[in-house]
């Protein structure tokens, strides 16, 4: 007996009593869209906090280049925080470098006071 006769006629079978789920594929597409949108938002949107009139306010901005860092520290958002370059700690210096790069689009090593002044923009 040939193979096709032993295991069936070779025709494909459809199962009309089995429900198809088109909503699963559209649900999957929605999930992928939401994941992609969240990822793009995390890559291209950032914020920092400003103290105004004893209230903290968040300033949201579009990043100049993508990074997964979302919260930034703008040391000079308040006038009271104005420090010269020589008084910045390594962590504060790195925060200013990141702020300059991603908020302002200025890449700097922060070695001079003039470079710091450029980064003080609001």
N, C-alpha and C positions, 0 to 999 in steps of 0.2 A: 504494500500500500504506500503510495507516495506521501511525502511529508505533509503537503497541504491538506490532504484528505484526513490524515490521522489527527491533526491538530485544528481542524476547521477548514472552512472553505477559502480562507485567505482574505475574506472581506472584513472590513473594520466594522465594529459594532458601535452603535450609538446607544446611549442609555437615556431615554426620554424621561424616566422617572427621577433621575438625578438632577437636582436644581443646580443651576450655574450661579456663581456669585460675582456679578460684575461690580458690586459695591466693594468687594475686597480689593480689586485692582485700583478703583478710584480712591479708596481709603488709603491704600499704599502710596498712591501718587500724592495725596494731600500730606501724608506724613513726611514723605521725602521733600516736598516743597517747604514744609514748615522747618524741617531740619536744615535744609540749605539756606533758608532765609535767616534762621537763627545764627548759623555759622557765619554768613556774610555780615550780619549785624555785629557780631562779636569781633570780626576782623576789621571792620571799617568805622565803627562808632565807639567813641570813648567819652569819659566824663571826668570832671574834677569838682571838688567842693570848695565853695567860697563862703566865708563868714561875713554876713552883712547884717548890721543892726541886731546883733546877738542871735541871728538865725542862720542856719546852714542852708545853702542853696546849691543845687547841683547844676553845673554848666555842661551841657552835652555838645559834642563837636564831632565832625567828620575827620577821621584820621587821614594824614597825608600819605601814609603807607600802612599796609596791613600788619597787624600784630594781634595776638590773643590777649594782650594786656588791655583791660577795659577801663579800670580805675587808674587815674593818673594823679600825681601830686604836683600842684602848681604852687611852689614855695612863695611866689610873689603875688598871689591873688589878693592878699591883704597888705596894705601899706606898712603895717607894723612888722611884717616879716622880712623887710628889706635888709638883706645881709650882703656884705662884700664877698667876693670870691674866696678870699683868704679865710673867712670864718665858716665856710660850708664844710660839713663832714663829707666823707666819701659817699654815704647813702644819699645825702641831700644833693650832692653833685650829680650822682647817677639819676636821681629823680628829675633834675633840671635837664640833663642830657636827653632822657626819654621824652619829657614834655616837649622840648624843642624839636626833636625829630618827628614825633607823631602828631603833635598839635600844630606846629608852625611849619614843618617841613624843612627845618634847618638842622643839618648834620654838623655837630661840633664836638670837640674833645674838651671844651670848657677850660682852656688854659689861660685865658686873659679876661680881664674885667670887661672889655668891649664885647667879647662873645657872650658874657653873662647878661649884659645890657640888652643885646638882641633878643635873648630868651625871656626877658621880663615883659614882653608884649602881652597884652590881654586879648 
